[in-house]
Amino acid sequence: MRFSFAIDDFHRLSCTFEDGDNRTTAESSEVAAGLEALSEALEDLELKGFGECFWFTSAGEYRWVLRRHESDRVRLAVLWCASVAVGFQHVVWHEMPFAELRANLHAELARMAASQFNG
């Protein structure tokens, strides 16, 4: 799975998840808060084996859940909730090598941090 971050025309942070022909996105209304929350979740994953964060939008929230499975694999779930009546719905469910997820997310977080600093 590949992750790519961007800032859309409405100045929201978006993450596009690509796995073969499957493609979906998650968004955060606050760019800096979304990047910081995900960075902290990734740090928790590295140190504790579990990390999670929330990305908030005006229409609801995304919950990222990352859990190490065995020593070298990660299970990633990204969930969407528009209301408590409906509850959370899966946007992404994927298992992948820990090193691959870590490298991809660190690279994207660093790229976005540099673009925020330079832009």
C-alpha positions as CSV (number, residue, x, y, z in Angstrom):
1,M,0.0,0.0,0.0
2,R,1.2,3.5,-0.9
3,F,0.3,6.6,1.0
4,S,0.5,10.1,-0.4
5,F,-0.4,13.4,1.3
6,A,-1.6,16.6,-0.3
7,I,-3.3,19.8,0.7
8,D,-6.5,20.3,-1.3
9,D,-8.0,23.6,-2.7
10,F,-9.8,24.1,0.7
11,H,-6.6,23.8,2.6
12,R,-7.4,20.4,4.1
13,L,-4.9,17.6,4.5
14,S,-5.7,14.6,2.5
15,C,-4.1,11.1,2.5
16,T,-4.6,8.9,-0.5
17,F,-4.3,5.2,0.0
18,E,-3.4,3.1,-3.1
19,D,-3.3,-0.6,-3.2
20,G,-3.3,-1.9,-6.8
21,D,-6.5,-0.6,-8.4
22,N,-8.1,0.4,-5.1
23,R,-7.8,4.0,-4.1
24,T,-9.5,5.9,-1.2
25,T,-8.8,9.0,0.9
26,A,-9.0,10.4,4.4
27,E,-9.0,14.1,5.3
28,S,-8.2,16.4,8.1
29,S,-9.5,20.0,8.2
30,E,-6.4,21.1,10.2
31,V,-3.2,20.3,8.3
32,A,-0.7,20.9,11.2
33,A,-2.9,19.0,13.7
34,G,-3.4,16.1,11.3
35,L,0.3,15.8,10.6
36,E,1.2,16.0,14.3
37,A,-1.4,13.5,15.4
38,L,-0.3,11.0,12.8
39,S,3.4,11.5,13.6
40,E,2.7,10.9,17.3
41,A,0.7,7.7,16.4
42,L,3.6,6.5,14.3
43,E,6.0,7.2,17.2
44,D,3.7,5.2,19.6
45,L,3.6,2.4,17.1
46,E,7.4,2.3,17.0
47,L,7.8,2.4,20.7
48,K,4.7,0.6,22.1
49,G,3.5,-1.5,19.2
50,F,0.2,0.4,19.0
51,G,-0.7,3.9,17.8
52,E,-3.9,5.8,16.9
53,C,-5.0,9.3,16.0
54,F,-8.0,11.2,14.9
55,W,-8.4,13.5,11.9
56,F,-11.4,15.8,12.2
57,T,-13.4,17.3,9.4
58,S,-16.6,19.4,9.5
59,A,-18.6,16.3,8.4
60,G,-17.1,13.8,10.9
61,E,-13.9,12.2,11.9
62,Y,-11.3,9.6,10.7
63,R,-9.7,7.3,13.2
64,W,-6.3,5.8,12.3
65,V,-5.4,2.6,14.2
66,L,-2.0,1.0,13.8
67,R,-1.0,-2.2,15.5
68,R,2.1,-4.3,15.2
69,H,1.4,-7.9,14.5
70,E,4.2,-10.2,15.2
71,S,7.5,-8.3,15.1
72,D,7.6,-7.2,11.5
73,R,4.0,-6.6,10.4
74,V,1.5,-3.8,10.9
75,R,-2.3,-3.9,10.7
76,L,-3.7,-0.5,9.6
77,A,-7.3,0.4,9.9
78,V,-8.7,3.8,9.0
79,L,-12.3,4.3,10.0
80,W,-14.8,7.0,9.2
81,C,-17.6,8.2,11.5
82,A,-20.1,10.8,10.4
83,S,-22.4,10.3,13.5
84,V,-22.6,8.2,16.6
85,A,-25.9,6.8,15.3
86,V,-24.1,5.2,12.3
87,G,-20.8,4.5,14.1
88,F,-17.4,3.8,12.5
89,Q,-17.1,2.4,8.9
90,H,-13.9,1.0,7.4
91,V,-12.2,3.2,4.8
92,V,-8.9,1.1,4.9
93,W,-8.0,-2.2,6.3
94,H,-4.5,-3.4,5.4
95,E,-1.7,-5.5,6.7
96,M,1.9,-4.8,5.6
97,P,5.5,-5.0,6.6
98,F,6.3,-2.6,9.5
99,A,9.5,-1.3,7.8
100,E,7.5,-0.5,4.6
101,L,4.8,1.4,6.5
102,R,7.3,3.3,8.6
103,A,9.4,4.3,5.7
104,N,6.5,5.4,3.6
105,L,4.8,7.4,6.3
106,H,8.0,9.0,7.5
107,A,8.8,10.1,4.0
108,E,5.4,11.6,3.4
109,L,5.3,13.3,6.8
110,A,8.8,14.8,6.2
111,R,7.8,15.9,2.7
112,M,4.7,17.6,4.0
113,A,6.6,19.2,6.9
114,A,9.1,20.6,4.4
115,S,6.3,22.0,2.2
116,Q,4.7,23.6,5.2
117,F,8.0,25.2,6.2
118,N,8.8,26.3,2.7
119,G,5.4,27.3,1.5
